[in-house]
């Protein structure tokens, strides 16, 4: 089991889709939303993801294929 902390940026129609839930179901991942913001047509979210290391990698690739900007974040940014 691995953990990843990521910052995701959604633009356009992606901001209105349940991409995080879909990803968690498709790749059998547990997620914890640490921070998020959504404005008209733009959103970002800081997530802590937990699951199989390969499935975590596959999920990041899946998000990127949907034009989600995926960036790793430091542990202390979402700690607490």
NORHU-V378000 format. One record per pair of residues at least 12 apart in sequence whose C-alpha atoms are under 6 Angstrom apart, sorted by the first residue. I is the first residue (numbers start at 1). J is the second residue. Records with the same first field share a line. If there is no record, write none. Layout:
I = J + J
//
This chain:
1 = 51 + 52
2 = 50 + 51 + 52 + 53
3 = 49 + 50
4 = 48 + 49
5 = 47 + 48 + 73
6 = 46 + 47 + 71 + 72 + 73
7 = 45 + 46 + 70 + 71
8 = 44 + 45 + 69 + 70
9 = 43 + 44 + 68 + 69
10 = 42 + 43 + 44 + 68
11 = 41 + 42
12 = 41
15 = 42 + 43
27 = 55
29 = 50 + 51
30 = 49 + 50
31 = 48 + 49
32 = 47 + 48
33 = 47
34 = 46 + 47
//
